[in-house]
Amino acid sequence: MPVPTTVIPLPVLVPEQQHFDPFIPTVYGNVDYRKWQSQLVRIDEILRTGMVEANFQRLALADRNRREKVAAEKEQRAFRTLSTSEQEIAQMMSSQALRCNLARTLTGESFRKFACHLAESPLLQWFCGIGCLDTVHIPGRALCSATASGFRSRKCAKWWTAC
């Protein structure tokens, strides 16, 4: 008999400020690169229009709130909600984590090699949402590794593998 699960309401997302994406150079003559670019563009469309990314952000925020609630009860203090700017940053980081781990899985690279590949690839920077016009902040191997292991151990693992 299936065990009834408790439905936890997911947090409402705050609107995120759009940033100018870095310029992605046009590459001629390399069919493999064009296929890779088409694949990333299609995955980007699915993440955005299929609400996959937004749902992932909401799951990540719900997980953060659950962990904060447990910590607050343990420490006998008030539950601390995120401010609007903190939530926007948390949403952005969860999107970057989702996209970086998808891209790393597609490349089959180790965390360290992927971080280096990400630093030198404008296409990957665009897909992962880490490039701005003047600077690029590459997530380190440790952060990507911790995020990936967190995905495997959380309740959203079934959802993550279904995507």
N, C-alpha and C positions, 0 to 999 in steps of 0.2 A: 504494500500500500504506500503511495507517495506521501512523503512528509510535507505538510503545508508549510510554505515559506512565508515569512513576514515581508510584506511589501514596504520598502523604505522609500519615502518620497525623495526624488532627486532634486538637488538645488537648482534654482533658476540661474541661468548664465547671465553675466553682465555683458553689454556690448563691448567688443574689443576694438581698439583703435587700429586701423589699417596702416601698414607701413609700406613704403616703396620697396618693391622687390629689386634685388640686384639684377643687372643686365645679364642675360644668358646669351652667350655668343652663338651665332648660327654656325653649325658645323656642316661642311659639305664633304661628300665623298665617303663618309664612314657609315655604312648601313647599320652596323651594330649599335652605334651611338644613337642614331635616329630611332631605332626600335626601343632602346632603353629610355630615351626621352618620351616616346609615345606611351610607353608603359607607365612611366611616372606621372605623366599628364592625366592618363585615364584613371589611375589610382587616386590622384588628387581630386578629380571630378567626383569619384565615388565617395571619398571621404567627406567632401563638402556637401554635395547635393543629396546624398543618401543619409545625411544626418549622423553618420558614423562618428565623425570627429566630435560633434556636439554631444552626442550620447557618451562618448568616452570621457570628455571633459566633465560631464555631470557625474559619471561614476567615480572619477578621480576625486571630485569635490566631496561627494558623499562619503567616500572612504576616508578622506582627510577629516571630515566632520565626525565620523564614527570614532576614529582614533583620538581626536581631540576630546570628545565626550568621555571616553574611557579614561584618558589621562586626567581630565578635570575631576572626575569622580574619585579616582585613586588618590589624587593630591588634595582633595576636598577644597576645590576652588571653582569659580564660575567658568562656564563654558565660554570660550573666546571665539567669536565669529570673525571671519575675515572682513576687512574693509573692502570697499569696491576696488581700489587699486591693487590690494593684495590678491583679491579674487581674479582680477584680470591677469595678473602675473602668473597665478596658479593655473589658470586656463591655458595661457600661452605655453607654459612649461609642459603641461600634460599633452598638448597638441604636438609639441616638438618631440617629446618622448615617444609618443605613438608613431610619428612619422620617421624618426631616426631608427627605431627598432624595426619598423616595416622595411625600410631601405637596407638596413644592415642584414636582415634576414634574406632579402632578395639577393644581395651581393654575396652572401655566404662568408663574409669576412669576420675576423675576430673584432672585438671591441676596439682594440688599439689600432689595427689596420684601418677599420672603418673611420675612426676619428681622424686619421691622417688623410684618408680619401675624401672625407667630408670637407676638410680644410682646403683642399685644392680643387674641388669641383663646384663651379657655380650652379650646375644643374641640381646636384644634391642639396646645396645650400638653399636653393629656391624651394625644392620639394619639402625639406625639413623645416622651413620657415625660420631659418636662423640668420639669413643674410639681410643686411640693411645697406643703404647706399654707401656709407663711409666705413663701417666696421662689420666684422663677422666674429661672433662668439661661438666657438665650437664646444659642445658639451664633451667633457673628458670621458675617458674609458670607464672610470669608476662610476660616474653618474649613469652612463648608459647601461652598465652592467647591473647596477643596483635597481634601475628602473625595470630592466628585463626580468630580473629575478623576482621583483615585486609583482609583475604581471602574472608570473607563473604561480605565485603563492596566494594570490587574492581570490576573493569570491568571483571576480569578473573574469577568471581564467577561461571559463566556458565561453563567455561572450567574446573574449580575445581570440580564442582559437577558431571561433565561427566566422570571424571577419575575413 
